[in-house]
Amino acid sequence: MTSYANNRTKTIVFNCQKELNRDSISNRCNQLFNTPNEIVYLKKMYSYALKKDSVAMQGFILSNMIKNYYNRTECDSVRYWFNILEKIALENKLYQVYFDSYNLLCTVDVYEQKYDEAIENANKLYLHAKELNNTDGLIASYENSGIIYMETFRYVEAIKAFNEGLALLKKSNNRRYGYEFQLTTYIIESDLKLRDYNGAKESVEDAKKILHEWKSKKKSLPYDRCAWLIDCYYIAMYVGLNQPKNAEKYIESAKKYVDKVNDSYVYYYFYYTCASYYQLIKNYTEAINNIDKASSIFIYQPALQLKGKILLESGKYKEAAFAYDFALNELDSMYCESFSKQINQLRTIHEVDKLEIKNKELEIESRTLKLKIVVSLAVILLAVSVVSFVYIIRIRKIRNKLRISDKMLKEDKRRLLDSEKELIAEKDKVEKSLKYKDIFLANMNHEVRTPLNAIVGFSSLLTDLYKDGSSQEYVNIIKYNTDLLLKLINDTLDASSLQTGLLSFDYEQVDINSTCSSLIEEMKHNLKDGVILHFIPDVEGEFYLRTDAIRLSQLLSNLLLNSVKFTEKGDIYLRYKIDYVCNQVIFSVEDTGKGIPEEMQKIIFESFQKLDVFGQGLGLGLTLVKLISIKLGGSVAVDSSYKNGTRIIFIHPIN
């Protein structure tokens, strides 16, 4: 039995033997989250795990210790304990705790701006995970890549990396809600940096769902910390959207967690977002108060820039300039402080010299002039030195960022080239399969059409032989259906030929009025009683159009046949108009039939569509219409504005 004192509650007593399991340790860590007592507890449990020779628990406890040191930004401790964990984890194949902790190690390098080490460790992490084919390692590498992208201001790439990690997480059998929540918060912060408030809102809603599912599973979780962070994101989002009332509501909601959570980053982010809210409502005193609280926790570039902006808006220009200068020159702030002291010393000397000159103006005039020249040269040399130093530092930073960008671009290029090769290979396979299918279908149609022609012919002979009532009716049914089947076979053959490019088009000057009149005469014997067929030309006499006469007739015939099939009474119109401005002829077939539902109008030109469950289908007629219109260089579509039936418009170019 072991006991220790918790500085936030009374003394806690625990039993090492009973608590040497994942759930108990996780629950206890959530109670002591981010406190020094958490480390005290974990070290006692680690000693007990060593005593019991429980390797799996040693790895689990060490990973929790590393998380605690990471959250409290004790970077050297993270590195020290990772070196101990690495040997245990790799020897015993404890890959999940190994890769989770390796990810934190890489992130420490990023936050310390050691980008070269961060990139090197990130590459090692990715290659090791790929070598072991370990999902946890790949997820960790995506997270680490995303963090590097965020730190180098490439937020779009960061969001992509985090989403890839989330996708892998959601595919795993064992849901890791804490990890999902963590990756989602990175996406939210990237969206906010991009000012994509719609994307940020969606991601915040996702984070709330994850937190709700996490809580419903009765898993151990730092609920107050996560809920507080979500409120902070809402504050930042509504400040960005210039909605101070909504932001104020979430500030009030967030305040209840201030004394419940011990997490430096969330404290920093809360004060930072509150400062941006008070800046929005022009309460600059509270804004400065909150941004100073944030900066007392972490000295981050965004907080320094926000402070400069607040001071500038409040009219404190000198303080604003200092804040901006501090933000831009954070790395050489110590040098700048030293430079300031030297300037002050020079000014003091200069003032003393001026007093001496006034007292002994005639005696030391030449000496004073020399002193001024020396001081001026010293100031100029010092200024040049400072500018040169700042320039060199910035050039090094830019080179480091360019080196990182170059590595990433080369890797992206390699992946794109590999993907392009795979896509081309798959495309070739699909095209070959489609070509073989169409050739097979065309050959089969030729084979089927030969015996079918014989059936059609003999059914015609039967019509002449049987003249009595019932026999005549049966024979007519046979003839109608064999004609219908033959048309379907012909349509299938034509469609296949068009798709495979086996059907050639013969262009010539065709009299449109004569062609349309012939079609009208052919269709009249198919009309139902009470239906009248009309042809309305744009010009009387002759009008010639360069086209394929057979295919144009086939297209218009199919449109008319569909109108005849679905029109029980009323009128059917075949028209055309000549558009000289756009250099095209606009054909239309219009009827007073049942019409085409709006949701069907976009797919009506696909094969074998039906307007209702019980009625006859459309076959391949409209599919052929679409294929022929494309081959003729035109287009075909349903006129959705026509409500008295169906109107289909075909546009043929005038060449």
C-alpha positions as CSV (number, residue, x, y, z in Angstrom):
1,M,0.0,0.0,0.0
2,T,1.4,3.4,-1.0
3,S,0.2,7.0,-0.2
4,Y,1.1,10.5,-1.4
5,A,-0.2,14.0,-1.0
6,N,-2.1,15.8,-3.7
7,N,-1.8,19.6,-3.6
8,R,-5.3,20.1,-4.9
9,T,-7.1,17.6,-2.7
10,K,-6.4,15.7,0.5
11,T,-4.0,12.8,0.7
12,I,-4.7,10.0,-1.7
13,V,-4.0,6.3,-0.8
14,F,-3.7,3.7,-3.5
15,N,-2.8,0.0,-3.9
16,C,-0.1,-0.6,-6.5
17,Q,-1.1,-4.3,-7.0
18,K,-4.7,-3.4,-7.6
19,E,-4.0,-0.5,-9.9
20,L,-1.4,-2.2,-12.1
21,N,-3.7,-2.2,-15.1
22,R,-4.4,0.2,-18.0
23,D,-7.9,1.4,-16.9
24,S,-7.0,2.1,-13.3
25,I,-3.8,4.0,-14.3
26,S,-5.7,6.0,-16.9
27,N,-8.4,7.0,-14.4
28,R,-5.8,8.0,-11.9
29,C,-3.9,10.1,-14.4
30,N,-7.1,11.9,-15.4
31,Q,-7.6,12.8,-11.8
32,L,-4.1,14.2,-11.5
33,F,-3.9,15.5,-15.1
34,N,-0.8,17.7,-15.7
35,T,0.2,18.0,-12.0
36,P,3.6,17.1,-10.5
37,N,1.7,14.5,-8.4
38,E,0.9,12.6,-11.6
39,I,4.6,12.0,-12.1
40,V,5.0,11.0,-8.5
41,Y,2.2,8.4,-8.9
42,L,3.5,7.1,-12.3
43,K,7.1,6.7,-11.0
44,K,5.8,4.6,-8.0
45,M,3.8,2.5,-10.4
46,Y,6.7,2.1,-12.8
47,S,8.9,0.9,-9.9
48,Y,6.2,-1.6,-9.0
49,A,5.9,-2.8,-12.7
50,L,9.7,-3.3,-12.7
51,K,9.5,-5.3,-9.5
52,K,6.8,-7.5,-11.1
53,D,8.6,-7.7,-14.4
54,S,5.5,-6.5,-16.2
55,V,7.0,-5.3,-19.5
56,A,3.7,-4.2,-21.1
57,M,2.7,-2.1,-18.1
58,Q,6.3,-0.6,-18.0
59,G,5.8,0.6,-21.6
60,F,2.3,2.0,-20.8
61,I,3.4,3.8,-17.7
62,L,6.5,5.3,-19.4
63,S,4.3,6.6,-22.3
64,N,2.0,8.4,-19.7
65,M,5.1,9.9,-18.0
66,I,6.3,11.3,-21.4
67,K,2.8,12.8,-22.1
68,N,2.9,14.5,-18.7
69,Y,6.4,16.0,-19.3
70,Y,5.3,17.0,-22.8
71,N,2.2,18.8,-21.6
72,R,4.3,20.6,-19.0
73,T,6.9,21.5,-21.7
74,E,9.7,19.7,-19.9
75,C,11.5,18.8,-23.2
76,D,14.7,17.3,-21.7
77,S,12.6,15.0,-19.6
78,V,10.6,13.9,-22.7
79,R,13.9,13.0,-24.4
80,Y,15.4,11.2,-21.3
81,W,12.3,9.0,-20.7
82,F,11.8,8.3,-24.4
83,N,15.4,6.8,-24.6
84,I,14.3,4.4,-21.8
85,L,11.0,3.5,-23.4
86,E,12.5,3.0,-26.9
87,K,14.6,0.0,-25.9
88,I,11.7,-1.7,-23.9
89,A,9.1,-1.0,-26.6
90,L,11.1,-2.3,-29.6
91,E,12.4,-5.4,-27.9
92,N,8.9,-6.4,-26.8
93,K,7.0,-5.0,-29.8
94,L,5.0,-2.4,-27.8
95,Y,4.5,-0.4,-31.0
96,Q,1.5,1.7,-30.0
97,V,3.2,3.3,-26.9
98,Y,6.4,3.5,-28.9
99,F,5.0,5.5,-31.8
100,D,2.8,7.7,-29.6
101,S,5.8,8.7,-27.6
102,Y,8.0,9.1,-30.7
103,N,5.5,11.5,-32.1
104,L,5.7,13.6,-28.9
105,L,9.5,13.6,-29.2
106,C,9.2,14.9,-32.8
107,T,6.7,17.6,-31.7
108,V,9.1,18.8,-29.0
109,D,11.7,19.5,-31.8
110,V,9.1,21.5,-33.7
111,Y,8.1,23.6,-30.7
112,E,11.8,24.3,-30.0
113,Q,12.1,25.4,-33.7
114,K,14.7,22.7,-34.4
115,Y,13.2,22.1,-37.8
116,D,16.1,20.1,-39.2
117,E,15.9,17.6,-36.3
118,A,12.1,17.6,-36.6
119,I,12.1,16.8,-40.3
120,E,14.8,14.1,-39.8
121,N,12.8,12.5,-36.9
122,A,9.6,12.7,-38.8
123,N,11.1,10.9,-41.8
124,K,12.5,8.2,-39.4
125,L,9.1,7.9,-37.8
126,Y,7.3,7.4,-41.2
127,L,9.9,4.9,-42.6
128,H,9.9,2.9,-39.4
129,A,6.1,2.7,-39.3
130,K,6.0,1.7,-43.0
131,E,8.7,-0.9,-42.5
132,L,6.6,-2.5,-39.6
133,N,3.3,-1.8,-41.5
134,N,2.1,-0.3,-38.2
135,T,-1.1,1.8,-38.3
136,D,-0.3,3.6,-35.1
137,G,3.0,4.6,-36.4
138,L,1.5,5.9,-39.7
139,I,-1.1,7.9,-37.7
140,A,1.7,9.4,-35.6
141,S,3.7,10.3,-38.7
142,Y,0.7,12.1,-40.3
143,E,0.1,14.0,-37.0
144,N,3.8,15.0,-36.9
145,S,3.8,16.1,-40.5
146,G,0.7,18.2,-39.9
147,I,2.3,19.9,-37.0
148,I,5.4,20.8,-39.1
149,Y,3.2,22.2,-41.8
150,M,1.4,24.3,-39.2
151,E,4.6,25.7,-37.8
152,T,5.8,26.6,-41.3
153,F,2.4,28.3,-42.1
154,R,1.2,25.6,-44.7
155,Y,-2.2,25.1,-43.1
156,V,-3.9,23.6,-46.1
157,E,-1.3,20.8,-46.2
158,A,-1.6,20.5,-42.4
159,I,-5.3,19.9,-42.6
160,K,-4.8,17.2,-45.3
161,A,-2.2,15.4,-43.1
162,F,-4.5,15.5,-40.0
163,N,-7.5,14.2,-42.0
164,E,-5.4,11.3,-43.3
165,G,-4.5,10.4,-39.8
166,L,-8.1,10.7,-38.7
167,A,-9.2,8.4,-41.5
168,L,-6.8,5.7,-40.4
169,L,-7.9,6.1,-36.8
170,K,-11.5,5.6,-37.6
171,K,-10.7,2.5,-39.6
172,S,-9.1,0.8,-36.6
173,N,-11.0,-1.7,-34.6
174,N,-10.3,0.0,-31.2
175,R,-11.6,3.6,-31.2
176,R,-9.0,6.0,-29.6
177,Y,-11.3,8.9,-28.8
178,G,-8.6,11.0,-27.2
179,Y,-6.4,10.8,-30.3
180,E,-9.3,11.6,-32.6
181,F,-10.1,14.6,-30.5
182,Q,-6.5,15.8,-30.5
183,L,-6.2,15.6,-34.4
184,T,-9.5,17.4,-34.7
185,T,-8.3,20.3,-32.6
186,Y,-5.3,20.7,-34.9
187,I,-7.7,20.9,-37.9
188,I,-9.8,23.5,-36.0
189,E,-6.8,25.7,-35.3
190,S,-5.6,25.4,-38.9
191,D,-9.0,26.4,-40.2
192,L,-9.0,29.4,-37.9
193,K,-5.6,30.4,-39.2
194,L,-7.0,30.2,-42.7
195,R,-10.1,32.2,-41.6
196,D,-12.2,29.3,-42.9
197,Y,-14.9,29.7,-40.3
198,N,-17.3,27.3,-42.0
199,G,-14.7,24.6,-41.9
200,A,-13.8,25.5,-38.3
201,K,-17.4,25.2,-37.3
202,E,-17.8,21.8,-38.9
203,S,-14.6,20.6,-37.2
204,V,-15.8,21.9,-33.8
205,E,-19.0,20.0,-34.2
206,D,-17.0,16.9,-35.0
207,A,-14.9,17.5,-31.8
208,K,-18.2,17.7,-29.8
209,K,-19.5,14.5,-31.2
210,I,-16.2,12.7,-30.5
211,L,-16.3,14.0,-26.9
212,H,-19.9,12.9,-26.5
213,E,-19.1,9.4,-27.8
214,W,-16.0,9.2,-25.6
215,K,-18.1,10.1,-22.5
216,S,-20.9,7.7,-23.4
217,K,-18.4,4.8,-23.5
218,K,-17.5,5.6,-19.9
219,K,-13.9,5.8,-20.8
220,S,-11.5,7.8,-18.7
221,L,-11.2,11.3,-20.1
222,P,-10.2,14.8,-19.2
223,Y,-13.7,16.1,-20.0
224,D,-13.4,19.6,-18.5
225,R,-10.2,20.3,-20.4
226,C,-11.7,19.2,-23.7
227,A,-15.0,21.1,-23.1
228,W,-13.1,24.2,-22.1
229,L,-11.0,24.0,-25.3
230,I,-14.2,23.7,-27.4
231,D,-15.6,26.8,-25.8
232,C,-12.3,28.7,-26.6
233,Y,-12.6,27.6,-30.3
234,Y,-16.2,29.0,-30.4
235,I,-14.9,32.3,-29.0
236,A,-12.1,32.5,-31.6
237,M,-14.6,31.6,-34.4
238,Y,-17.2,34.2,-33.5
239,V,-14.6,36.9,-33.0
240,G,-13.4,36.1,-36.5
241,L,-17.0,36.3,-37.8
242,N,-17.5,39.7,-36.0
243,Q,-20.3,38.3,-33.7
244,P,-19.3,39.6,-30.3
245,K,-22.6,38.6,-28.6
246,N,-22.1,34.9,-29.5
247,A,-18.4,35.1,-28.5
248,E,-19.4,36.6,-25.1
249,K,-21.8,33.7,-24.5
250,Y,-19.0,31.2,-24.8
251,I,-16.6,33.3,-22.7
252,E,-19.1,33.0,-19.8
253,S,-19.4,29.3,-20.5
254,A,-15.6,28.9,-20.5
255,K,-15.1,30.7,-17.2
256,K,-16.5,27.9,-15.2
257,Y,-13.5,25.7,-16.1
258,V,-10.8,28.1,-15.0
259,D,-10.4,26.6,-11.5
260,K,-11.1,23.0,-12.6
261,V,-8.4,22.4,-15.2
262,N,-4.6,22.4,-14.9
263,D,-3.4,22.7,-18.5
264,S,-1.0,25.5,-19.5
265,Y,-1.9,25.5,-23.2
266,V,-5.7,25.8,-22.6
267,Y,-5.1,28.6,-20.1
268,Y,-2.9,30.4,-22.7
269,Y,-5.5,29.8,-25.5
270,F,-8.4,31.0,-23.3
271,Y,-6.7,34.3,-22.4
272,Y,-5.6,34.8,-26.0
273,T,-9.2,34.4,-27.3
274,C,-10.6,36.6,-24.6
275,A,-8.0,39.3,-25.5
276,S,-9.2,39.1,-29.2
277,Y,-12.8,39.4,-28.0
278,Y,-12.1,42.5,-25.9
279,Q,-10.1,44.0,-28.8
280,L,-13.2,43.5,-31.0
281,I,-15.5,45.4,-28.6
282,K,-12.7,48.0,-28.1
283,N,-12.2,47.3,-24.4
284,Y,-8.5,47.7,-24.7
285,T,-7.7,47.6,-20.9
286,E,-9.2,44.1,-20.6
287,A,-7.7,43.1,-23.9
288,I,-4.1,44.0,-22.7
289,N,-4.8,42.4,-19.3
290,N,-5.7,39.1,-21.0
291,I,-3.0,39.1,-23.5
292,D,-0.4,39.7,-20.8
293,K,-1.8,36.7,-18.9
294,A,-1.4,34.6,-22.1
295,S,2.2,35.8,-22.6
296,S,3.1,35.0,-19.0
297,I,2.3,31.3,-19.8
298,F,3.9,31.0,-23.3
299,I,5.7,33.6,-25.4
300,Y,4.1,32.7,-28.8
301,Q,4.3,34.8,-31.9
302,P,0.5,35.2,-32.3
303,A,0.1,36.6,-28.8
304,L,2.9,39.2,-29.4
305,Q,1.4,40.3,-32.7
306,L,-2.1,40.6,-31.1
307,K,-0.7,42.7,-28.3
308,G,0.9,45.0,-30.9
309,K,-2.4,45.3,-32.7
310,I,-4.3,46.1,-29.5
311,L,-1.8,48.8,-28.5
312,L,-1.9,50.3,-32.0
313,E,-5.7,50.5,-31.9
314,S,-5.7,52.1,-28.4
315,G,-3.3,54.8,-29.6
316,K,-0.2,53.6,-27.7
317,Y,2.0,53.7,-30.7
318,K,5.4,53.4,-29.0
319,E,4.4,50.4,-27.0
320,A,2.8,48.9,-30.2
321,A,6.0,49.4,-32.1
322,F,7.9,47.7,-29.3
323,A,5.5,44.8,-29.2
324,Y,5.7,44.3,-33.0
325,D,9.5,44.5,-32.9
326,F,9.6,41.9,-30.1
327,A,7.3,39.6,-32.2
328,L,9.5,40.0,-35.3
329,N,12.8,39.6,-33.5
330,E,12.0,37.1,-30.8
331,L,15.2,35.1,-31.5
332,D,17.6,38.0,-31.1
333,S,15.8,39.8,-28.3
334,M,18.8,39.5,-25.9
335,Y,21.0,41.1,-28.5
336,C,18.6,43.9,-29.1
337,E,18.5,44.6,-25.3
338,S,22.3,44.8,-25.3
339,F,22.2,47.2,-28.3
340,S,19.7,49.5,-26.5
341,K,22.0,49.7,-23.4
342,Q,24.9,50.8,-25.6
343,I,22.9,53.5,-27.3
344,N,21.8,54.9,-23.8
345,Q,25.4,55.0,-22.7
346,L,26.4,56.9,-25.9
347,R,23.6,59.4,-25.3
348,T,24.8,59.9,-21.7
349,I,28.3,60.6,-22.9
350,H,27.0,63.0,-25.5
351,E,25.0,65.0,-23.0
352,V,28.1,65.3,-20.7
353,D,30.1,66.4,-23.7
354,K,27.5,69.1,-24.5
355,L,27.7,70.5,-20.9
356,E,31.5,70.6,-21.1
357,I,31.3,72.3,-24.5
358,K,29.1,75.0,-23.0
359,N,31.5,75.6,-20.1
360,K,34.6,75.5,-22.2
361,E,33.3,76.3,-25.7
362,L,36.4,78.3,-26.8
363,E,39.0,76.0,-25.4
364,I,37.8,72.6,-26.6
365,E,36.0,73.4,-29.8
366,S,38.2,71.2,-32.0
367,R,38.2,68.3,-29.4
368,T,34.3,68.4,-29.4
369,L,34.1,68.2,-33.1
370,K,36.4,65.1,-33.2
371,L,34.3,63.5,-30.4
372,K,31.1,64.0,-32.4
373,I,32.7,62.4,-35.5
374,V,33.8,59.4,-33.5
375,V,30.4,59.0,-31.8
376,S,28.6,59.3,-35.1
377,L,30.9,56.7,-36.7
378,A,30.4,54.4,-33.8
379,V,26.6,54.7,-34.0
380,I,26.7,54.1,-37.8
381,L,28.9,51.1,-37.4
382,L,26.8,49.7,-34.6
383,A,23.6,50.2,-36.6
384,V,25.2,48.5,-39.7
385,S,26.3,45.6,-37.4
386,V,22.8,45.2,-36.0
387,V,21.1,45.3,-39.4
388,S,23.7,42.8,-40.8
389,F,23.1,40.5,-37.9
390,V,19.3,40.6,-38.2
391,Y,19.6,40.1,-42.0
392,I,21.9,37.0,-41.5
393,I,19.5,35.5,-39.0
394,R,16.5,36.0,-41.2
395,I,18.3,34.6,-44.3
396,R,19.1,31.5,-42.2
397,K,15.5,31.1,-41.2
398,I,14.4,31.5,-44.8
399,R,16.9,28.9,-46.0
400,N,15.8,26.5,-43.3
401,K,12.2,26.9,-44.4
402,L,13.1,26.6,-48.1
403,R,15.1,23.4,-47.3
404,I,12.1,21.9,-45.5
405,S,9.8,23.0,-48.3
406,D,12.1,21.5,-50.9
407,K,12.2,18.1,-49.2
408,M,8.5,18.0,-48.9
409,L,7.9,19.1,-52.5
410,K,10.3,16.3,-53.8
411,E,8.4,13.8,-51.7
412,D,5.0,15.0,-52.9
413,K,6.3,15.0,-56.5
414,R,7.5,11.4,-56.2
415,R,4.1,10.3,-54.7
416,L,2.2,12.1,-57.5
417,L,4.3,10.4,-60.2
418,D,3.7,7.0,-58.6
419,S,-0.1,7.7,-58.5
420,E,-0.1,9.0,-62.1
421,K,1.5,5.7,-63.3
422,E,-1.0,3.6,-61.4
423,L,-3.9,5.6,-62.7
424,I,-2.7,5.4,-66.3
425,A,-2.3,1.6,-66.0
426,E,-5.8,1.2,-64.5
427,K,-7.3,3.5,-67.2
428,D,-5.8,1.4,-70.0
429,K,-7.2,-1.8,-68.4
430,V,-10.7,-0.2,-68.1
431,E,-10.6,1.1,-71.7
432,K,-9.5,-2.4,-73.0
433,S,-12.3,-4.0,-71.0
434,L,-14.9,-1.6,-72.4
435,K,-13.7,-2.0,-75.9
436,Y,-13.8,-5.8,-75.7
437,K,-17.3,-5.6,-74.2
438,D,-18.6,-3.4,-77.0
439,I,-17.0,-5.6,-79.7
440,F,-18.5,-8.7,-78.1
441,L,-21.9,-7.0,-77.9
442,A,-21.8,-5.9,-81.5
443,N,-20.9,-9.4,-82.7
444,M,-23.6,-11.0,-80.5
445,N,-26.2,-8.6,-82.0
446,H,-25.2,-9.6,-85.5
447,E,-25.7,-13.2,-84.6
448,V,-29.0,-12.7,-82.9
449,R,-30.4,-10.4,-85.7
450,T,-30.1,-13.1,-88.4
451,P,-32.6,-15.6,-86.9
452,L,-34.8,-12.8,-85.7
453,N,-35.1,-11.4,-89.2
454,A,-36.5,-14.8,-90.2
455,I,-39.1,-14.7,-87.4
456,V,-40.1,-11.2,-88.4
457,G,-40.6,-12.3,-92.0
458,F,-42.6,-15.3,-91.2
459,S,-44.8,-13.3,-88.7
460,S,-45.6,-11.0,-91.7
461,L,-46.7,-14.0,-93.7
462,L,-48.9,-15.2,-90.9
463,T,-50.6,-11.9,-90.9
464,D,-51.7,-12.5,-94.5
465,L,-52.7,-16.1,-93.8
466,Y,-54.9,-15.5,-90.8
467,K,-57.7,-13.0,-91.4
468,D,-60.3,-14.1,-88.7
469,G,-60.7,-12.1,-85.5
470,S,-58.8,-13.9,-82.7
471,S,-56.1,-15.4,-85.0
472,Q,-55.5,-12.0,-86.5
473,E,-55.1,-10.5,-83.0
474,Y,-52.6,-13.1,-81.9
475,V,-50.6,-12.8,-85.1
476,N,-50.6,-9.0,-84.7
477,I,-49.2,-9.4,-81.2
478,I,-46.5,-11.6,-82.5
479,K,-45.6,-9.2,-85.3
480,Y,-45.6,-6.2,-82.9
481,N,-43.3,-7.8,-80.4
482,T,-40.9,-9.2,-83.0
483,D,-40.7,-5.8,-84.6
484,L,-40.1,-4.3,-81.2
485,L,-37.4,-6.9,-80.4
486,L,-35.8,-6.3,-83.8
487,K,-35.7,-2.5,-83.2
488,L,-34.1,-3.2,-79.8
489,I,-31.4,-5.4,-81.4
490,N,-30.8,-2.8,-84.1
491,D,-30.6,0.0,-81.5
492,T,-28.1,-2.1,-79.4
493,L,-26.0,-2.7,-82.5
494,D,-26.0,0.9,-83.4
495,A,-25.2,2.0,-79.9
496,S,-22.3,-0.4,-79.6
497,S,-21.0,0.6,-83.0
498,L,-21.1,4.3,-82.1
499,Q,-19.3,3.7,-78.8
500,T,-16.5,1.6,-80.4
501,G,-16.2,4.0,-83.3
502,L,-17.1,1.3,-85.9
503,L,-20.1,3.4,-87.3
504,S,-19.0,6.0,-89.8
505,F,-21.0,9.2,-90.8
506,D,-21.5,10.3,-94.4
507,Y,-22.1,14.0,-94.6
508,E,-24.0,15.6,-97.5
509,Q,-26.5,18.4,-98.2
510,V,-29.9,17.2,-96.9
511,D,-33.3,18.8,-97.4
512,I,-34.7,19.1,-93.9
513,N,-38.3,19.8,-94.9
514,S,-38.4,16.7,-97.1
515,T,-36.8,14.5,-94.4
516,C,-39.1,15.7,-91.7
517,S,-42.2,15.3,-93.9
518,S,-41.3,11.7,-94.7
519,L,-40.9,10.9,-91.0
520,I,-44.3,12.4,-90.3
521,E,-45.9,10.1,-92.9
522,E,-44.1,7.1,-91.5
523,M,-45.3,7.8,-88.0
524,K,-49.0,8.3,-88.8
525,H,-49.9,4.6,-88.8
526,N,-48.5,4.3,-85.2
527,L,-50.7,7.0,-83.7
528,K,-53.4,6.3,-81.2
529,D,-56.9,7.4,-81.8
530,G,-57.3,11.1,-80.9
531,V,-53.7,12.0,-81.5
532,I,-52.6,14.4,-84.3
533,L,-49.1,14.7,-85.6
534,H,-47.8,18.1,-86.9
535,F,-44.7,19.4,-88.7
536,I,-44.0,23.1,-88.4
537,P,-40.9,24.2,-90.5
538,D,-39.1,27.5,-90.0
539,V,-38.9,28.1,-93.8
540,E,-41.2,27.0,-96.6
541,G,-39.9,25.1,-99.7
542,E,-36.4,23.7,-99.3
543,F,-33.8,24.1,-96.6
544,Y,-30.5,22.2,-96.9
545,L,-28.3,21.3,-94.0
546,R,-24.9,19.5,-94.2
547,T,-25.4,16.3,-92.1
548,D,-25.8,12.5,-92.2
549,A,-29.3,11.9,-93.6
550,I,-29.7,8.4,-92.2
551,R,-28.5,9.3,-88.6
552,L,-30.5,12.6,-88.5
553,S,-33.6,10.6,-89.6
554,Q,-32.9,7.9,-87.0
555,L,-32.5,10.6,-84.2
556,L,-35.7,12.4,-85.0
557,S,-37.6,9.1,-85.6
558,N,-36.6,7.9,-82.1
559,L,-37.8,11.2,-80.5
560,L,-41.1,10.9,-82.4
561,L,-41.6,7.2,-81.5
562,N,-41.2,8.0,-77.8
563,S,-43.8,10.8,-78.1
564,V,-46.2,8.5,-80.0
565,K,-45.7,5.7,-77.4
566,F,-46.6,7.9,-74.4
567,T,-49.2,10.2,-75.9
568,E,-52.8,9.0,-75.5
569,K,-54.6,12.1,-76.9
570,G,-53.8,15.6,-78.1
571,D,-51.0,16.7,-80.4
572,I,-47.4,15.9,-81.3
573,Y,-45.3,18.6,-82.9
574,L,-42.0,18.4,-84.9
575,R,-40.5,21.8,-85.4
576,Y,-37.2,23.4,-86.3
577,K,-35.8,27.0,-86.0
578,I,-32.7,28.4,-87.7
579,D,-30.5,30.5,-85.3
580,Y,-28.3,32.5,-87.6
581,V,-26.6,34.3,-84.7
582,C,-25.2,31.1,-83.1
583,N,-25.0,29.3,-86.5
584,Q,-27.2,26.3,-85.5
585,V,-30.6,24.6,-86.2
586,I,-32.8,24.0,-83.2
587,F,-35.1,20.9,-83.6
588,S,-37.8,20.2,-81.1
589,V,-40.3,17.3,-80.6
590,E,-43.2,18.3,-78.3
591,D,-46.2,16.3,-77.1
592,T,-49.1,16.4,-74.7
593,G,-48.4,13.0,-73.1
594,K,-47.7,12.1,-69.5
595,G,-44.4,14.1,-69.4
596,I,-41.1,13.2,-67.7
597,P,-40.7,13.8,-63.9
598,E,-38.1,16.4,-63.1
599,E,-35.9,14.0,-61.2
600,M,-35.7,11.7,-64.3
601,Q,-34.8,14.4,-66.8
602,K,-31.1,14.2,-66.2
603,I,-30.9,10.4,-66.6
604,I,-33.5,9.9,-69.3
605,F,-30.9,9.5,-72.0
606,E,-29.3,6.5,-70.2
607,S,-30.1,3.0,-71.3
608,F,-33.4,1.2,-70.4
609,Q,-34.9,3.9,-68.2
610,K,-38.6,3.7,-67.1
611,L,-40.9,6.6,-66.3
612,D,-42.9,4.4,-63.9
613,V,-42.7,0.9,-62.4
614,F,-45.6,-0.6,-64.4
615,G,-45.3,1.1,-67.8
616,Q,-43.2,0.2,-70.8
617,G,-39.5,1.3,-70.7
618,L,-37.7,3.7,-73.0
619,G,-35.3,1.1,-74.4
620,L,-32.2,2.4,-76.1
621,G,-33.9,5.0,-78.3
622,L,-33.0,8.0,-76.3
623,T,-29.5,6.6,-75.6
624,L,-29.0,6.5,-79.4
625,V,-30.3,10.0,-79.7
626,K,-27.7,11.2,-77.2
627,L,-24.8,9.3,-79.0
628,I,-25.9,10.5,-82.5
629,S,-26.2,14.1,-81.3
630,I,-22.7,14.1,-80.0
631,K,-21.3,12.5,-83.2
632,L,-23.1,15.2,-85.2
633,G,-21.4,17.9,-83.0
634,G,-24.7,18.9,-81.4
635,S,-26.5,18.4,-78.1
636,V,-29.9,17.1,-76.8
637,A,-31.8,17.9,-73.6
638,V,-35.2,17.9,-72.0
639,D,-36.9,21.3,-71.8
640,S,-37.8,21.5,-68.1
641,S,-39.8,24.7,-68.6
642,Y,-42.4,22.9,-70.7
643,K,-45.2,21.6,-68.4
644,N,-47.9,20.3,-70.7
645,G,-46.2,17.0,-71.6
646,T,-42.6,16.5,-72.9
647,R,-40.5,18.7,-75.1
648,I,-37.0,17.5,-76.2
649,I,-34.7,19.9,-78.0
650,F,-31.9,18.8,-80.3
651,I,-29.3,21.4,-81.5
652,H,-27.5,20.8,-84.8
653,P,-24.6,23.1,-85.9
654,I,-24.6,24.6,-89.3
655,N,-21.2,23.9,-90.9
